[in-house]
Amino acid sequence: MTLSKFFINQGTIVGFEISGHACAGRYGSDIVCAAISSAALMAANTITEIYGIPAQIIEKDGYLKLMLSVNDSKRCQELLRGLSLHLAELEKQYPHSLKVIYGGVTNA
């Protein structure tokens, strides 16, 4: 199962972490995994390459974490909420392949 976690600070999405494999098909042919990966990478690339906002990014096989400062994240809320909505809708369609949670709440 893929776990998608959105980090919240003062009511603002400041980042996300996606890990695991959806297990909805063979490795390399899993459409759920492909949809999740594509959406997450599009969001990360839009933030860093189009908006030009610096982000802390960790990417490994089956893992992506993106974190922003609170000020920078405010410029990205529509995009981050769109990613959250997209993944939540995928979770409804594939509840055994994806879990979306909101956590990592910080008020620092």
VEXDREN-2710 file (C-alpha; in Angstrom, 1 decimal):
% VEXDREN-2710
k/r/px/py/pz
1/MET/0.0/0.0/0.0
2/THR/1.1/3.5/-0.7
3/LEU/1.0/6.0/2.2
4/SER/0.5/9.7/1.4
5/LYS/1.0/12.0/4.3
6/PHE/0.4/15.8/4.2
7/PHE/2.2/18.0/6.8
8/ILE/0.2/20.9/8.2
9/ASN/1.5/24.0/10.0
10/GLN/-0.8/26.6/11.2
11/GLY/-3.6/25.3/9.0
12/THR/-1.3/25.4/5.9
13/ILE/0.0/22.4/3.9
14/VAL/3.7/22.7/4.2
15/GLY/4.7/19.5/2.5
16/PHE/4.0/15.9/1.7
17/GLU/5.6/12.4/2.0
18/ILE/4.7/9.5/-0.3
19/SER/6.0/6.0/0.3
20/GLY/5.4/2.4/-0.6
21/HIS/4.0/0.6/-3.5
22/ALA/0.3/0.5/-4.4
23/CYS/0.4/-3.2/-5.2
24/ALA/-2.4/-2.8/-7.8
25/GLY/-0.4/-4.5/-10.5
26/ARG/3.0/-5.9/-11.5
27/TYR/6.0/-3.7/-10.9
28/GLY/6.2/-1.3/-13.9
29/SER/2.6/-1.9/-14.9
30/ASP/0.8/-0.6/-11.8
31/ILE/-1.5/2.2/-13.0
32/VAL/-2.3/3.3/-9.4
33/CYS/1.3/3.7/-8.6
34/ALA/1.9/5.5/-11.8
35/ALA/-0.9/7.9/-11.2
36/ILE/0.4/8.7/-7.6
37/SER/4.0/9.1/-8.8
38/SER/3.0/11.3/-11.7
39/ALA/0.9/13.6/-9.6
40/ALA/3.5/13.9/-6.9
41/LEU/6.3/14.6/-9.3
42/MET/4.2/17.1/-11.2
43/ALA/3.5/19.0/-8.0
44/ALA/7.2/18.9/-6.9
45/ASN/8.5/20.0/-10.3
46/THR/5.9/22.8/-10.5
47/ILE/6.9/24.1/-7.1
48/THR/10.6/24.1/-7.7
49/GLU/10.9/24.7/-11.5
50/ILE/7.9/26.8/-12.4
51/TYR/7.3/28.7/-9.2
52/GLY/11.0/28.8/-8.4
53/ILE/10.4/28.0/-4.7
54/PRO/13.2/26.3/-2.8
55/ALA/12.1/23.0/-1.2
56/GLN/13.7/20.3/0.9
57/ILE/13.3/17.2/-1.2
58/ILE/14.2/13.6/-0.5
59/GLU/13.7/11.1/-3.3
60/LYS/14.6/7.4/-3.2
61/ASP/13.1/4.3/-4.8
62/GLY/9.4/4.4/-3.7
63/TYR/9.8/7.5/-1.6
64/LEU/9.3/11.2/-2.1
65/LYS/9.2/13.9/0.6
66/LEU/8.9/17.6/-0.1
67/MET/8.9/20.3/2.7
68/LEU/8.5/24.0/2.4
69/SER/8.8/26.9/4.8
70/VAL/5.4/28.3/6.0
71/ASN/5.9/31.5/4.0
72/ASP/6.8/29.6/0.8
73/SER/4.0/27.1/1.3
74/LYS/1.4/29.8/1.2
75/ARG/2.2/30.5/-2.4
76/CYS/1.6/26.8/-3.2
77/GLN/-1.7/26.1/-1.4
78/GLU/-3.8/25.6/-4.5
79/LEU/-1.4/23.2/-6.0
80/LEU/-0.9/21.3/-2.7
81/ARG/-4.6/21.1/-2.0
82/GLY/-5.1/19.9/-5.6
83/LEU/-2.6/17.1/-5.1
84/SER/-4.3/16.3/-1.8
85/LEU/-7.7/16.1/-3.6
86/HIS/-6.4/14.1/-6.4
87/LEU/-4.9/11.5/-4.1
88/ALA/-8.0/11.4/-1.9
89/GLU/-10.1/10.6/-5.0
90/LEU/-7.7/7.9/-6.0
91/GLU/-7.9/6.5/-2.5
92/LYS/-11.7/6.3/-2.9
93/GLN/-11.3/4.3/-6.1
94/TYR/-8.5/2.1/-4.8
95/PRO/-8.9/1.9/-1.0
96/HIS/-6.6/-1.2/-0.7
97/SER/-3.8/0.6/-2.7
98/LEU/-3.6/4.1/-1.2
99/LYS/-4.0/5.7/2.2
100/VAL/-4.0/9.5/2.5
101/ILE/-3.5/11.0/6.0
102/TYR/-3.0/14.5/7.3
103/GLY/-0.4/14.6/10.1
104/GLY/3.0/15.8/11.1
105/VAL/1.2/18.8/12.4
106/THR/3.6/21.4/13.7
107/ASN/3.0/24.9/15.1
108/ALA/6.6/26.0/15.3
END
